[in-house]
Amino acid sequence: MMRAESGLHEECGVFGVMAPAPCDAAGLVCYGLYALQHRGQESCGIVVNDDGVFASHKDLGLVSEVFTPDVLSRLPKGAMAVGHTRYGTTGGTNRNNCQPLEVNHQKGRMALAHNGNLSNAAELRSKLELGGAIFHTTSDTETIAYIITRERLRAASIEEAVSRAMNTLDGAYSLVLMSPQKLICARDPYGFRPLCYGRTPDGTYVIASESCAVKAVGAEVIRDVEPGEILVFSKNGVVSHCRHCKEKPKRLCVFEYIYFARPDSVIDGISVHMSRVTAGHILAKEHPAEADLVIGAPDSGLDAALGFSQESGIPYGIGLIKNKYIGRTFIAPEPGMRVDSVKLKLAAVEESVKGRRVVLVDDSIVRGNTMGRVVKLLRDAGAKEIHVRISSPPFLHPCYYGTDIDSEEHLIACRHSIEETCRIIGADSLGYFPVEKLGCLTGNRGFCSACFDGKYPTSIPADTRKDRFEARLSDVEK
């Protein structure tokens, strides 16, 4: 398999269920993972808790590919379950790195699903290895599991162990953890990644990365998990532990609103759809264009394109159609076949764009290769002019908190001016969202924009390669 494009990739999605009695918890989690599929397409997994006995299934692929009706039928009924969809920002794509991660230890079993990226993962892992720890994966999730397990051996409860572990962990992590008796979720003190929970009419609690997944299983969203908060779900109800709350300034990833989250989600009280429409309004004011039509790059550019149209008065239309069946990966063509991956994924609507001056709105430009091919696609369809508008500022710095933004040497904005980038992608004009107005997308609440301005909330790790643990293994073998 090969990737269809070399642009920006998603996060991971986590999901957890605790029901009043044994039920088809695996089926419920599976529905939740479908709603979170946009956050990760490399692999997925579900672990079911059947009265303290864990059963699981994990594999590479989309939810529909991994969890067939036959696979789901073989998972037992249970009152608790956790699930995960993965796009790895630390560790390679292989079955060993599939989540949820399962651990057997003296105090019982544990299953852990993680969204985010530890900025001190390499340091923690090295210390654990020197202490005799043996790692079976190259994901930083296993580091989290080791630390929680170590603390559990001397803590009175699993939630106390999670709280103690949070004293050591640095960076981004939204966790859903299952023990034999409890379901626990935790969000890092900065609140880099979203996490919320809800309840179904029959009293089943649901934890999810996004509110869209809570609603997808028929639950009502109760609230977001606060940065630094630990929630414990058990037969006694829900208990909140806020020892780590307000330890750090809030730094939710602003790119959740620009690209990652589904438009129908609400994160920390802010509608993702309205945030993107607002971005379009601001773009139209900051970078107006004389044009006949506004179109969005499906799917993440559509909402901002609508906002641009509303503010500018230029009609909104459909200029690009996305092939919804190709997914994020496709079978590589035979050697010698000249196949443009963008043309496999997108098609221009000639009747809409031919002879017209078009404003094309998209969420970002990373390397510029994909945008250049999309602009050419519209040119070939007869567009008279193409004015590209981007609903994020230029990427100037890598991310260490779970967004797969490449090193500076591969970011087009680090190597070329806006005018040069415009020429490279073949557009008539190019305008980015102003970095100083990012607060308008979050209600002026605290957010992380380090990939745009270089202001990192935590210390920068010495080794930032996604495959750093694979590389270390190779070095040892040599």
N, C-alpha and C positions, 0 to 999 in steps of 0.2 A: 504494500500500500504506500501511497505517497500523498503529501498534502496538496490540496488544490490551489493553495495560494500561500505566499510567505509573509502575509501581513500579520495583524494583531490577533492573538488568540485569547480565548476566554479563561475564566477562573474554574474553580470546582464548585459543585453544588452538594450540599449536605441536607439530609432529611431524616427525621426520627418520628416514631409513633409510640404512644403508650395508651393502651385501651383498658377499660374497666375489667375486661375478661378476654380470654383467648379468642382470637378472630383471625381473619385473613390479613394479618399485618403485612405480610410480604406483598400482597396485591395492592394494599393501600400505599406502601412505600413506592412500589413500581409506578403507580399513577403520579406520585409526587416527583419521581425522577424524570418522567416524561416532561413535566412542566419545567424542570431545571436542565433539560438537555442542552439548552443554549450555553450553559456554563462549562460544559466539558463533553467532548465526544471521543476521547481516547479509550476510556474504559468505564465500567460501572459495577456496582456490587450491592448486595443486600445481605444482612445478617439478622436472623430471627431468633428471639429468645423464647424458648418453649419451656417455661417453668424452670429456668436456670440452665437449660441445655441449649447450646448455640448451634444453629445450622446456617450454612451460608452458601452463596454462589456468587462468583466474581469472574469477570473475563474482559478481554479487550473488545471494543465495539460499542455501538449505540445501544440504548435501552431495549429497543425493539429487536435487536439482533441477539443480545445476551439473554434477555428474559422472555423466552418463548412460552406459550401456554404450558408446554410439557415441563419446562424447568420450574415455572411457578407452582405447578401442581405437586411437585416433589418437595417443596419447602413446607415445613410443618406449620400448623396454626400456632399462634403465640400472642401474648399480650403486649409484647414490645418488639420493635425492629428498628434498624438503622440502615440508611442507604447512602450512596455516593455516586456522583458522576465526576469524572476526572479529566482535567487538562493539566498535566504536570508542569510546574515551574521549577521544581527541583526533582531530579531523578528521571530516568529514561522511561520510554513506553514499553513496558513488559508486564507480564502477568504478576510478577512478584510485587509490583508497585500498585496493583489494584487495591482499592479500599472498599469497605471499611477494613481496617487492620484489626486482626484478632490476636489477643494475648492471653496465655494461660500462666497464672502465677499462684503463689501460696494462698492469697486471699480470695481467689476465684478467677472467673474469666472477665474479659473486657473486650469490647469492640469499639473502635474509634474511627470517626470520619472527620476529615479536616479540610477546611478551605482557607487558603492563605499561604504565607511563606515566612519562615523564621529568618530574621536577619542575622541571628547568631547560631544558625544550625551547624555550621562547620566546627565552630569552637565547642559547642555542646557535645557533638558527636565524637570529637577527638578525645575529650575528657572521659566520656563513657567507654570508649574503646580502650583507653589506657587503664580503666578500672575493670576491664575484663568483659565488657559487653560485646556480644556477637550480633552483628546486624545482618538481616536477610534481605533487606531492600535498600534502594538508594534514594528513598524519599525522606524528607524531613519529618513526615508524620511518625515514622518509627522512633525518631528521637523524642518526640512528644510522648509517645506511648511508654518509652523506657523511663522517662523522668516521672511521669504519673505513677507508674508501677513501683518505682523505687520509693516514692513518697508514700504510696499506699501501704507498704510494709511497716511503716512506723506511724501512720495516721489512724485516727479513730474511725474515719469514714472515707468513702471514695470522693465525696465533695471536698473534704479537707485536703485530700491528696491533690486534687485538681487546683485548689487554692494555693497550696505550697508550690506546685509546679509553675504556676503563673509568676512566682517570684523570680524564676530562672529564665523563662521563655521571653524572647524579645522579638518584636516584629508583628506580623499579621497572623491571626488565627481565630477562626470561628469554628468551634468544636461541637460535635454531638457524640456523646459517649454512653455506652450501655454496659451496665454491670448486671449480675444476676437479678438484682432487686430494684434497680433504679435506672432512670434515663436522665442524663445530665447534659446541659448545654452551657457553653461558656464563650464569651467574646473578649478579645484582647482589650486592654485598657485604652488603647487609642481608637478602637472601633473601626479598624481599617476595612473590614469586610462585613456585609450585612448579615443579620440573623434575626428571626422573629418566630413567634409561636401563636397558635390558635387552638380552637376546640370545636369538635363536631357536636351536633345535637345530641348524640348518644354518650357524650362525655369523654371521647377519645382526644387526647392532647397530641398536637402535631407541631414539630419544630422544622423550620425550613430556612434555606438561605434567602429566599424571597417570598413575599406575600402572595405572589401569583400561584405558587405551589401549594400554599395553605388553602387558598380558595379552590384550587383544582380538585381537591379531595373532599370538598363539601364542608370545610371548616370555616369558622369565622375568625378573622385575625384579632387577637387580643392586643398585642403590642410588640414592639421591637425589643430585643434583648439589649440592655444598656451596655455601653463599653465598660469592660471590667467586671460585668455581672456574671454570676453562676446561678443557674436555675436547676433545681432538683425536682424531678417528677417521680412520685412514688404513690403507693396506696394511700398515703396520708395527704395527697394533693400536691400543690406546687409551693416550693419554698425558695425564696430569693436570698442570695448571699452577695452582699455588695462591698466586701472588704477592699476590692481593687477598683471600685468605681471612683471616678474623678482623680485617680492617681496621675493620669496623663491628660494632656489636652486632646480633645476629640479630633481625629484625623481620618474620617471616612474617605475612602478613595473616590475622588470626584469623577473618575472615569466610569464608576458604576452608573452614574446618571447619564453620561455621554454615550456609553456603548454597552457595557456588560449586562446590565439588568434588563429584564423584559419590560416593554413599555407600560404594561398594565400593573406592574409592581409599584408599591409605595414603600420607600426606604426612609426610615427615621422621620416619618411624617411628610415626606416630599414625594409627590407623584412623579415618577420617572418620565411619563409621557409629557406632562406639563413642563418639566425641566428642559426637555429637548425642544419643545415648541418655543419656550423662552429663548433658548440658544439661537433658534432660527430668527426670532424677532431682533435679537441683538446683532446677529450677522448682517441682517438687511440694513440696519442703521449704520453699522461700522463699515461695511463693504457693499454699498449699493451697486446695482448693475442695470444697464439698459438691456432688457431682454423681453422675450415673448412668452417664455415658459419656465416654470420652476419644477425640477424633478428631484427625487431623492434616490440615492443608491440603496437598493433594498438589502437588508431590512432596516439597518440602524440609522440610515439617513432620512427616512421618510418623515418622521415627526418634526425634525428640524427644518426640512423642506417645506412642510406645511406652515410652520411659523414664519419662515422667510416669505412665503407667498402672502400670508395674512398681513404682514408688516409692509411689504413692498407694493402690494396690489397687483403683482404679476400673477397670472393664472397658474394654479397648481395642476400638474398632470402626471400621467404615468409614461415615463420615457424608457425605463429599463424593467425587464421582466426577469425574475430569478427562477432558475431551475430548482425547485424545492426537493427534488428526489436524488440529487447528486450527493447531498450531505457535505461534510467537511473534508472527506477523503475520497479518492477514486482510484480504480485500478490503473496503474501506469500503462500507457500505450506501448505497443511493440517498438523496439528501437527503429529509428528512421521515420516514424510517423510524426508529422508536424501538427500537434494538437495544442491549441491555446487554451489553457485551463480557464481563463476568464470567459471565453466564448462558450465553454461547457456550462458555466454557472450563470451567465448573464446574456440577455439578448436585448438589443435596442428595438423600440417600437418605432419603426420608420414613419408611420403615419402621424405620430406625435411630434417628432423632432425634425423631420425633413424641412429644410428651408427656414428654420427658426433659430433665433438666438436663445440659447438654453443656459439656465443656471443649474448646475449640478451640485447638490449638497450631499456631503458624506461626513462620517464621524471623525476620520483621521487620515493622515498620510504617514506611513512608516518609512519604507524604503523608496516608494514612488513607482515601483514597477507595475503594481496592480492598477493604480490610478491612471498611469500612462496608457495602459491597454483599454481601460474603460473609456477614456477620452477618445481614443482611436475608434472604438466601437461606435460611438456617437457620430464621429466625423464620417465614418463609412456609411452611416445610415442617413447622411445628408444634413446634419446639424450645421447651421451657418456660422454660429459662434458658440463657444463653450466657456462659461465662466464658473470656475470651481470655487465652492465655498465650503470650508471645513469647520465643523461645530466643536472643535477643540483647538487649543493653541498648538504650535509646532512642538513635536517631541524633541527634546534636547538632551535628556538624561535617561539612563536605564532605571527600571523599577526593581526594588528589592523586597516587595511586599505581596507578590503573587501575580502581577501583571507581566506577561511575557513580552516586555519591551526590550528590544535588542540593545547591544552595546552601542556607544556613541558613534563608533566607526561605521556602523551600518544605517544610522538614521540620516535620512536625506537632509533634514533641516540643520544638522550639525556640519554638513559639508557644502551646503549651497544656500545662497540667499533666497528669499521668496521669489524674486524675479527670475533667478536661475532655475529654481524648482518649477516655476510656471512654464518656462521654455522646455524643460526636460519632459514634463508630462504632456506637453503639447496643447495647453489651454490658452485661451485668450486673456484671462486674468485669473488671479488666485488670491483668496482672502481667508485668513484664519480667525478663529474666535480669539478675542483679546484676553490674555492671561489675567489682567487686572479685574476682569468682570466674572471670573469663575464663581465668585460668591453668590452671584445672582441665580445660579443653578441649584444652590444648596440652601437657599433661604438665609445666606450669610452665616451659616453654622460652620463649625470647624471642619476642615477637609484637608486631605493630602493632595498636593499638586506637584510633588517632587519631580515627576517625569517631565514637567514643563518648566519649572523654575529652579530645580536643584536644591530645594529646601527640604532636606530629609529629616523626619521626626526622630530617627534613631541613628546610631552610628552605622557607617557603611561597612559591610563585610569585606574582608581581605580577598576572598575568592568568591566571585559572583557567577561563575559558570553554572548553568543548569545541570551539566553532567559532571560536576566536580567530584562526586562520590564514585562515579564510574571511572573517572580518570585516576583517582587515587588507587582504585582496585587494580587497574592496568599497571600502574607504576609498581605496585607490590609484586604482581606476577612476573614482571620483568626482572 
